[in-house]
Amino acid sequence: MKKFMKWLGLAVAGLALLTAAPHVVRADTWSQPVATIGSSLTADQKSGTLSTLQNAAGVNNASQLTVNGATLVKYLNPSGSTFTESSGVWSSALVQKTDNGGINVKIVPYNGTNNITTITADQYRNAALTAGVSNANLYITSAVRIDGSGALAGVYAAFAQNGENLNNQQINAAQQEVNTLSSITQANKDKDGYSDKQLNNAVAGAKQQMASQSNNGQQTLSQNQIGNIVDSQLKQNNLTTIINNNQRQLIINLLVNVQKAGSLKNNDFKAQAGKLADSIQNSAKGLFDKLNKSLNTEENRNFLQKIWDGIVSFFNGIAQWIQSLIK
């Protein structure tokens, strides 16, 4: 009986310790989504922004985080931006952490109008991947026309609020990436055969390929190796004749920075890059089916042309040999 009472006492003590211990919430299972609201919005706009974001995400319990000039200075200035603590912020985001599914971004119209003027949904996704984000739904909106940088700074701040301080070097690389891809899209937006989806699919594919070839960042790829990967992805996305040499070098440079920042070493980077590329292709299936068909036709034509050239060369050789005999 004494032995039983002793074990019972130990069990009760153990149970007391377990119930008294603080509950630890894992970073990948946030208790609630976070809405990052631009500080320059009016009271009505803040209310409208929160409703717009929550309705898009299908939630009504988002915690709120104010994004102001100091947030921009902290997250965006190290990559070359020149914000001040008095800078205005209008674009806003809602961050919903998930267990799987990759990085998904939806730019949500505000009162029926898309006011994000510069950064595209796929550019947000590629930047988030480089910064170290994984498995998250991001909803972006703005009550006024603006480039959308404030929303991206808000995403980084939301992760920090939930105990996931993203690597500063990766955030810097992500911001440089946004600037590069935005400038390339602006320069080519009116060209036939070009779309922002092709460019971002090429970059996501390059990231996946880099992670694979570097053994998840364990080996350092040379600039020439990264250049070959870029060329392969530009070809697959039918951009070889559209992206000029300067833009090609800018893409190589941004991917060199992604490697230097350590993004490839993230355990889930390769898988997230693959999910991103698949999602971009699925979102514009008609476009990429057409590209694949075009590429396959060109490759088949080149293959058949090589065979035909070989046959012609063979018979030309026989003809020349016969002529030499006659002479």
Phi, psi and chi 1 to 4 in degrees:
 res  aa     phi    psi   chi1   chi2   chi3   chi4
   1 MET       -  -42.4 -175.9   68.8  176.4      -
   2 LYS   -61.6  -40.5  -72.7 -176.8  178.9  179.1
   3 LYS   -62.4  -42.6 -173.5 -179.8 -117.0 -174.3
   4 PHE   -61.2  -44.7  171.5   75.6      -      -
   5 MET   -63.7  -34.7  -67.1  -58.1  -66.6      -
   6 LYS   -64.1  -48.2  178.1 -178.9  177.4 -177.7
   7 TRP   -64.8  -37.1  -77.3  109.0      -      -
   8 LEU   -63.6  -41.6  179.7   61.2      -      -
   9 GLY   -62.5  -41.9      -      -      -      -
  10 LEU   -64.2  -40.3  -71.6  172.3      -      -
  11 ALA   -64.4  -42.9      -      -      -      -
  12 VAL   -63.8  -41.3  170.1      -      -      -
  13 ALA   -63.4  -41.2      -      -      -      -
  14 GLY   -64.4  -41.1      -      -      -      -
  15 LEU   -63.9  -39.1 -178.7   61.0      -      -
  16 ALA   -63.3  -39.7      -      -      -      -
  17 LEU   -64.2  -42.1  -74.7  172.2      -      -
  18 LEU   -64.7  -43.2  -73.7  172.8      -      -
  19 THR   -73.9  -25.6   55.1      -      -      -
  20 ALA   -82.5  -20.6      -      -      -      -
  21 ALA   -66.2  141.6      -      -      -      -
  22 PRO   -65.0  145.3   23.5  -33.2      -      -
  23 HIS   -78.7  123.1  178.6   60.1      -      -
  24 VAL   -97.1  121.1  177.9      -      -      -
  25 VAL   -95.2  122.6  178.9      -      -      -
  26 ARG   -67.2  145.7  -71.0 -178.2   57.0 -160.8
  27 ALA   -64.0  -25.8      -      -      -      -
  28 ASP   -89.4    5.3   61.0   -8.4      -      -
  29 THR  -132.8   68.5   53.2      -      -      -
  30 TRP   -57.1  143.4  -64.2   -0.1      -      -
  31 SER   -67.6  -27.6   59.4      -      -      -
  32 GLN  -157.7  154.0   57.2 -172.0  139.4      -
  33 PRO   -67.4  163.0   22.9  -31.3      -      -
  34 VAL  -118.9  127.0  178.5      -      -      -
  35 ALA  -101.7  120.9      -      -      -      -
  36 THR   -99.9  116.0   68.8      -      -      -
  37 ILE  -109.4  128.5  -52.7  -62.1      -      -
  38 GLY   -63.0  133.9      -      -      -      -
  39 SER   -71.2  -19.3   60.2      -      -      -
  40 SER   -86.1   -3.9  -58.0      -      -      -
  41 LEU   -72.0  148.8  -62.4  168.9      -      -
  42 THR   -71.9  168.7   66.2      -      -      -
  43 ALA   -58.3  -43.0      -      -      -      -
  44 ASP   -65.1  -40.3  -74.4  -16.2      -      -
  45 GLN   -67.2  -37.5  -71.6  171.8  -22.6      -
  46 LYS   -62.8  -44.5  -71.7  177.7 -179.1  178.4
  47 SER   -63.8  -43.0  175.7      -      -      -
  48 GLY   -66.7  -37.2      -      -      -      -
  49 THR   -65.3  -45.8  -65.6      -      -      -
  50 LEU   -60.9  -44.3 -179.9   61.5      -      -
  51 SER   -63.3  -42.8  -64.3      -      -      -
  52 THR   -60.3  -45.7  -62.9      -      -      -
  53 LEU   -69.7  -44.7  -68.6  170.8      -      -
  54 GLN   -67.0  -38.4  -70.7 -164.1  139.5      -
  55 ASN   -63.5  -39.7  -71.8  -19.7      -      -
  56 ALA   -65.5  -37.0      -      -      -      -
  57 ALA   -86.2  -12.7      -      -      -      -
  58 GLY    72.4   34.8      -      -      -      -
  59 VAL  -130.3  165.5  -59.5      -      -      -
  60 ASN  -140.6   15.7   58.3   12.7      -      -
  61 ASN  -125.5   26.0   65.5  -28.9      -      -
  62 ALA   -69.0  136.1      -      -      -      -
  63 SER   -77.0  156.5   64.8      -      -      -
  64 GLN  -111.9  140.5  -66.2 -176.1   52.2      -
  65 LEU  -133.4  123.8  171.8   65.4      -      -
  66 THR   -84.1  130.8  -61.6      -      -      -
  67 VAL  -107.4  123.6  177.9      -      -      -
  68 ASN  -129.3 -170.7   53.9   27.5      -      -
  69 GLY   -58.9  -36.4      -      -      -      -
  70 ALA   -63.2  -34.9      -      -      -      -
  71 THR   -64.9  -42.3  -45.4      -      -      -
  72 LEU   -62.9  -44.3  -57.3 -176.5      -      -
  73 VAL   -59.3  -44.5  170.1      -      -      -
  74 LYS   -64.5  -44.9  177.8  178.5 -179.7  178.9
  75 TYR   -98.8  -26.8  -69.7  108.3      -      -
  76 LEU  -107.6  -30.4  -53.4 -172.9      -      -
  77 ASN   -64.6  -35.1  -82.8   13.9      -      -
  78 PRO   -58.7  -21.2  -28.5   38.0      -      -
  79 SER   -92.7    2.6   63.0      -      -      -
  80 GLY   120.1   -6.3      -      -      -      -
  81 SER   -71.4  162.3  -63.7      -      -      -
  82 THR  -124.7   42.9   56.3      -      -      -
  83 PHE   -72.2  157.5  -66.0  105.9      -      -
  84 THR  -122.7  170.2   67.4      -      -      -
  85 GLU   -66.6  -16.4  -67.7 -163.8   -2.6      -
  86 SER   -95.4    3.5   60.4      -      -      -
  87 SER   -63.6  144.1  -66.8      -      -      -
  88 GLY   -82.2  152.3      -      -      -      -
  89 VAL  -134.7  124.5 -177.3      -      -      -
  90 TRP  -121.1  -40.3  -68.3  -91.5      -      -
  91 SER   -68.5  143.4   59.7      -      -      -
  92 SER  -135.8  164.4  -54.9      -      -      -
  93 ALA  -144.1  157.4      -      -      -      -
  94 LEU  -123.5  126.3 -174.6  143.9      -      -
  95 VAL  -109.7  121.8 -175.5      -      -      -
  96 GLN  -121.0  104.9 -170.7  177.3   41.1      -
  97 LYS   -75.6  137.9 -162.5   70.6  173.3   67.3
  98 THR  -124.8  168.7   61.2      -      -      -
  99 ASP   -84.5  -25.0  -69.1  -33.4      -      -
 100 ASN  -158.2 -173.2   51.7   49.0      -      -
 101 GLY    99.4   -3.3      -      -      -      -
 102 GLY    77.0 -164.6      -      -      -      -
 103 ILE  -101.4  121.5  -56.8  165.9      -      -
 104 ASN  -123.1  136.5  -57.9  -69.2      -      -
 105 VAL  -129.7  134.1  173.2      -      -      -
 106 LYS  -128.2  121.8 -178.0  176.2 -178.1 -179.9
 107 ILE   -86.3  116.1  -64.1  179.3      -      -
 108 VAL   -98.2  125.7 -174.4      -      -      -
 109 PRO   -61.4  142.8  -20.9   33.0      -      -
 110 TYR  -102.7  116.8 -174.5   88.8      -      -
 111 ASN    51.8   40.2  -72.0  -19.8      -      -
 112 GLY    86.0    0.5      -      -      -      -
 113 THR  -123.2  131.0  -57.0      -      -      -
 114 ASN   -82.0  110.4  174.3   16.8      -      -
 115 ASN  -100.6    5.4  -70.8  -39.9      -      -
 116 ILE   -85.3  110.8  -56.9  -63.7      -      -
 117 THR   -90.2  -22.7   61.8      -      -      -
 118 THR  -120.8  -55.2  -56.1      -      -      -
 119 ILE   -81.3  127.1  -53.5  175.0      -      -
 120 THR   -89.4  166.4   67.0      -      -      -
 121 ALA   -58.5  -42.5      -      -      -      -
 122 ASP   -71.2  -29.9  -67.8  -34.5      -      -
 123 GLN   -67.9  -40.3  -71.0  169.2   14.5      -
 124 TYR   -57.8  -42.4  -83.1  116.1      -      -
 125 ARG   -67.3  -44.8  -63.4  170.4   79.5 -173.6
 126 ASN   -64.1  -40.0 -104.4  -43.5      -      -
 127 ALA   -64.2  -43.8      -      -      -      -
 128 ALA   -61.2  -40.5      -      -      -      -
 129 LEU   -60.3  -48.5  172.1   63.0      -      -
 130 THR   -61.8  -37.8  -65.6      -      -      -
 131 ALA   -71.1  -14.8      -      -      -      -
 132 GLY   108.4    7.5      -      -      -      -
 133 VAL   -74.9  142.6  171.7      -      -      -
 134 SER  -143.0  146.2   64.0      -      -      -
 135 ASN    48.0   74.3  -63.7  -36.0      -      -
 136 ALA  -150.8  143.8      -      -      -      -
 137 ASN  -100.4  124.0  -62.9  -31.3      -      -
 138 LEU  -116.1  125.8  -48.1  177.9      -      -
 139 TYR  -113.1  127.5  -60.4   87.4      -      -
 140 ILE  -121.6  136.9  -47.0  -68.7      -      -
 141 THR  -154.1  169.1 -163.6      -      -      -
 142 SER  -154.6  140.8  179.8      -      -      -
 143 ALA   -80.3  -15.3      -      -      -      -
 144 VAL  -131.2  160.9  -58.7      -      -      -
 145 ARG   -71.5  124.4  -71.4 -178.5   63.5   77.3
 146 ILE  -158.5  160.9 -158.7   72.8      -      -
 147 ASP   -69.0  -29.1   69.9  -24.1      -      -
 148 GLY   105.6    6.4      -      -      -      -
 149 SER   -65.0  -37.3  -63.3      -      -      -
 150 GLY   -59.9  -37.2      -      -      -      -
 151 ALA   -64.1  -39.2      -      -      -      -
 152 LEU   -68.7  -40.8 -162.8   50.7      -      -
 153 ALA   -60.8  -36.7      -      -      -      -
 154 GLY   -63.5  -37.5      -      -      -      -
 155 VAL   -60.3  -47.3  170.3      -      -      -
 156 TYR   -60.9  -41.5  -55.3  144.9      -      -
 157 ALA   -66.5  -35.3      -      -      -      -
 158 ALA   -64.2  -40.4      -      -      -      -
 159 PHE   -66.0  -41.0  -87.4   81.8      -      -
 160 ALA   -61.9  -39.9      -      -      -      -
 161 GLN   -62.4  -28.1  178.7  174.1  -76.6      -
 162 ASN   -99.3   21.9  -80.9  -86.7      -      -
 163 GLY    83.8    8.6      -      -      -      -
 164 GLU  -113.9   87.2  -67.3 -169.8   59.5      -
 165 ASN   -79.6  106.1  -71.6  -63.5      -      -
 166 LEU   -67.1  149.1  -57.4  174.1      -      -
 167 ASN   -62.3  128.3 -178.8  -78.0      -      -
 168 ASN   -61.1  -39.7  -71.5  -25.1      -      -
 169 GLN   -63.6  -37.7  -73.6 -177.3  -62.9      -
 170 GLN   -70.0  -37.6  -70.2  177.6 -133.6      -
 171 ILE   -62.9  -42.3  -70.2  175.6      -      -
 172 ASN   -61.0  -44.0  -66.0  -15.4      -      -
 173 ALA   -63.4  -37.7      -      -      -      -
 174 ALA   -64.4  -41.4      -      -      -      -
 175 GLN   -67.6  -40.2  -71.4  -51.8  119.4      -
 176 GLN   -63.3  -35.3  -68.2  166.3    1.2      -
 177 GLU   -65.4  -45.4  179.3  177.2  -12.6      -
 178 VAL   -58.0  -46.7  166.9      -      -      -
 179 ASN   -61.2  -42.0  -66.2  -23.3      -      -
 180 THR   -66.8  -50.9  -63.8      -      -      -
 181 LEU   -65.8  -36.6  -61.6 -173.4      -      -
 182 SER   -63.7  -42.9  -64.6      -      -      -
 183 SER   -66.4  -38.0   67.6      -      -      -
 184 ILE   -67.6  -41.7  -67.8  174.7      -      -
 185 THR   -65.2  -41.6  -75.9      -      -      -
 186 GLN   -61.4  -38.2  -72.4  -62.1  -47.2      -
 187 ALA   -72.3  -26.2      -      -      -      -
 188 ASN  -113.8    4.3  -66.1  -67.6      -      -
 189 LYS   -61.1  -25.1   63.2 -179.6 -179.7  179.0
 190 ASP   -98.3    4.9  -64.7  -35.1      -      -
 191 LYS   -86.4  136.6  -68.9 -175.3  179.4  178.6
 192 ASP   -63.6  137.7  -70.4  -22.4      -      -
 193 GLY    87.1    5.4      -      -      -      -
 194 TYR  -116.4  141.6  176.4   84.8      -      -
 195 SER  -148.7  152.5   72.8      -      -      -
 196 ASP   -61.2  -30.3 -176.0   72.5      -      -
 197 LYS   -65.6  -39.7  -74.2 -165.2  172.6  -66.3
 198 GLN   -61.4  -44.6  -70.6  164.4  -95.7      -
 199 LEU   -63.3  -48.0  176.3   62.6      -      -
 200 ASN   -69.8  -31.1  -81.5  -83.8      -      -
 201 ASN   -66.1  -39.7 -173.8   56.6      -      -
 202 ALA   -63.2  -42.5      -      -      -      -
 203 VAL   -68.7  -42.7  171.1      -      -      -
 204 ALA   -63.6  -41.7      -      -      -      -
 205 GLY   -63.5  -38.2      -      -      -      -
 206 ALA   -64.9  -40.3      -      -      -      -
 207 LYS   -62.6  -43.3  -70.7  175.4 -179.9  176.8
 208 GLN   -63.1  -43.5 -177.6 -177.3   25.4      -
 209 GLN   -65.6  -40.0 -151.5  170.5  -26.8      -
 210 MET   -63.4  -43.0  -74.4  170.2   62.7      -
 211 ALA   -61.5  -38.6      -      -      -      -
 212 SER   -68.4  -48.2 -179.6      -      -      -
 213 GLN   -70.9  -25.7  -70.0 -170.1   19.7      -
 214 SER   -94.3    5.3   68.4      -      -      -
 215 ASN    55.4   53.9 -170.6   22.6      -      -
 216 ASN    56.3   45.0  -66.6  -33.7      -      -
 217 GLY    82.4    4.8      -      -      -      -
 218 GLN   -74.6  -28.0  -63.1  -53.3  -55.9      -
 219 GLN  -114.4  148.1  -74.0   96.8   39.4      -
 220 THR   -92.6  124.6  -60.0      -      -      -
 221 LEU   -82.5  141.0  -59.5  177.3      -      -
 222 SER   -75.0  165.7   68.7      -      -      -
 223 GLN   -63.5  -34.2 -175.5  160.2  -44.3      -
 224 ASN   -65.3  -40.9  -76.2  -20.9      -      -
 225 GLN   -63.5  -43.6  -72.9  175.2  -58.2      -
 226 ILE   -64.8  -37.3  -66.0  175.3      -      -
 227 GLY   -61.2  -41.1      -      -      -      -
 228 ASN   -65.1  -37.7  -70.1  -24.7      -      -
 229 ILE   -64.8  -43.8  -69.9  172.2      -      -
 230 VAL   -60.9  -45.4  168.0      -      -      -
 231 ASP   -59.6  -41.0  -69.9  -20.8      -      -
 232 SER   -63.5  -42.7  171.2      -      -      -
 233 GLN   -71.7  -36.5  -70.6  -63.5  -35.6      -
 234 LEU   -63.5  -39.4  -69.2  177.8      -      -
 235 LYS   -65.5  -45.0 -179.3  179.2  179.4 -178.3
 236 GLN   -62.2  -28.5  -71.8 -177.8   40.8      -
 237 ASN  -101.5   13.4  -72.9  -84.5      -      -
 238 ASN    57.6   41.3 -155.6   27.5      -      -
 239 LEU  -113.5    3.3  -67.4  173.1      -      -
 240 THR   -58.8  -39.6  -57.0      -      -      -
 241 THR   -90.2   -3.2   59.8      -      -      -
 242 ILE  -102.9  -46.1  -63.5  174.4      -      -
 243 ILE   -74.6  120.0  -61.8  -61.9      -      -
 244 ASN   -80.8  174.5   60.8   38.1      -      -
 245 ASN   -61.4  -38.6  -72.6  -26.1      -      -
 246 ASN   -66.0  -42.5  179.7   57.3      -      -
 247 GLN   -67.5  -37.6  -68.2  165.5  -11.7      -
 248 ARG   -58.9  -44.2  170.5 -175.1  175.2  -86.1
 249 GLN   -66.8  -35.2 -170.6   58.8   53.1      -
 250 LEU   -62.9  -39.5  -71.3  175.0      -      -
 251 ILE   -65.7  -42.7  -63.8  170.2      -      -
 252 ILE   -60.8  -45.0  -67.1  171.4      -      -
 253 ASN   -61.0  -41.8  -68.1  -14.8      -      -
 254 LEU   -67.2  -34.8   79.5   83.2      -      -
 255 LEU   -74.6  -31.0  -69.7  171.7      -      -
 256 VAL   -62.1  -41.6  167.9      -      -      -
 257 ASN   -65.9  -37.3  -73.1  -23.8      -      -
 258 VAL   -60.0  -42.2  168.2      -      -      -
 259 GLN   -67.0  -46.2  176.4  176.0 -113.7      -
 260 LYS   -61.2  -35.1  -75.7 -177.8  179.4  177.6
 261 ALA   -70.2  -16.5      -      -      -      -
 262 GLY    92.9   10.4      -      -      -      -
 263 SER   -60.2  -35.6  -62.5      -      -      -
 264 LEU   -65.5  -20.8  -57.3 -178.5      -      -
 265 LYS   -81.0  -11.2  -65.0 -179.7 -179.3  178.8
 266 ASN   -62.1  132.2  -69.2   -3.0      -      -
 267 ASN   -56.1  -34.3  -68.1  -26.4      -      -
 268 ASP  -101.7    5.9 -153.4   25.6      -      -
 269 PHE   -60.6  -48.1 -177.1   85.7      -      -
 270 LYS   -61.0  -46.3  179.5 -179.7  175.5 -179.3
 271 ALA   -65.2  -41.2      -      -      -      -
 272 GLN   -65.2  -38.6  -66.5  -70.5  -51.5      -
 273 ALA   -64.2  -40.3      -      -      -      -
 274 GLY   -64.9  -42.0      -      -      -      -
 275 LYS   -63.9  -37.3  -71.7  178.9  180.0  178.7
 276 LEU   -64.5  -47.1  175.0   52.4      -      -
 277 ALA   -61.9  -44.3      -      -      -      -
 278 ASP   -60.9  -41.4  -71.3  -16.9      -      -
 279 SER   -67.3  -40.5  179.6      -      -      -
 280 ILE   -61.6  -43.2  -69.0  173.5      -      -
 281 GLN   -65.7  -40.8  -68.5  170.7   37.2      -
 282 ASN   -67.6  -29.0  -71.1  -26.3      -      -
 283 SER   -74.9  -16.2   69.6      -      -      -
 284 ALA  -138.4   56.6      -      -      -      -
 285 LYS   -59.1  -40.4 -157.7  167.6 -173.7  -42.2
 286 GLY   -61.4  -42.5      -      -      -      -
 287 LEU   -62.1  -49.6  168.6   64.0      -      -
 288 PHE   -75.6  -29.7  -73.0  100.9      -      -
 289 ASP   -63.0  -41.2  -76.5  -12.1      -      -
 290 LYS   -65.1  -41.6 -175.9  177.9  178.5 -179.5
 291 LEU   -63.2  -45.5  -71.6  178.7      -      -
 292 ASN   -62.8  -40.0  -70.2  -26.6      -      -
 293 LYS   -64.4  -41.6 -176.9  177.3 -179.9 -179.2
 294 SER   -63.7  -43.7  173.4      -      -      -
 295 LEU   -66.9  -42.5  -73.3  170.3      -      -
 296 ASN   -63.2  -40.4  -72.0  -24.4      -      -
 297 THR   -63.2  -41.6  -59.4      -      -      -
 298 GLU   -66.4  -42.3 -177.9  179.5   -8.5      -
 299 GLU   -64.9  -42.3  -71.4  173.4    0.3      -
 300 ASN   -63.2  -41.4  -69.0  -21.7      -      -
 301 ARG   -63.0  -42.2 -176.9  177.6   57.9   78.4
 302 ASN   -64.4  -38.8  -70.4  -19.6      -      -
 303 PHE   -65.5  -47.1  176.6   69.0      -      -
 304 LEU   -65.3  -36.1  -67.2  172.7      -      -
 305 GLN   -62.8  -40.5 -175.2   64.5   47.9      -
 306 LYS   -63.2  -40.3  -72.3  177.9 -179.2  178.9
 307 ILE   -63.4  -46.8  -66.6  176.0      -      -
 308 TRP   -61.4  -43.1  176.7 -109.8      -      -
 309 ASP   -60.0  -37.5  -70.4  -16.3      -      -
 310 GLY   -66.3  -41.1      -      -      -      -
 311 ILE   -64.5  -46.4  -67.0  172.1      -      -
 312 VAL   -60.2  -43.8  170.7      -      -      -
 313 SER   -62.9  -39.4  177.4      -      -      -
 314 PHE   -62.3  -49.0  173.8   74.8      -      -
 315 PHE   -71.6  -31.1  -77.9  105.2      -      -
 316 ASN   -63.3  -38.1  -78.1  -19.6      -      -
 317 GLY   -64.5  -41.6      -      -      -      -
 318 ILE   -64.0  -43.4  -68.8  176.9      -      -
 319 ALA   -61.0  -43.4      -      -      -      -
 320 GLN   -65.2  -35.3  -68.7  173.6    2.9      -
 321 TRP   -66.7  -42.1  177.0   69.4      -      -
 322 ILE   -64.6  -43.0  -67.1  174.1      -      -
 323 GLN   -60.7  -36.1  -73.5  179.7   -6.2      -
 324 SER   -67.3  -32.3   67.6      -      -      -
 325 LEU   -70.2  -38.6  -69.3  177.0      -      -
 326 ILE   -65.8  -39.6  -66.2  173.5      -      -
 327 LYS   -65.3      -  -70.9  179.5  179.1  177.9
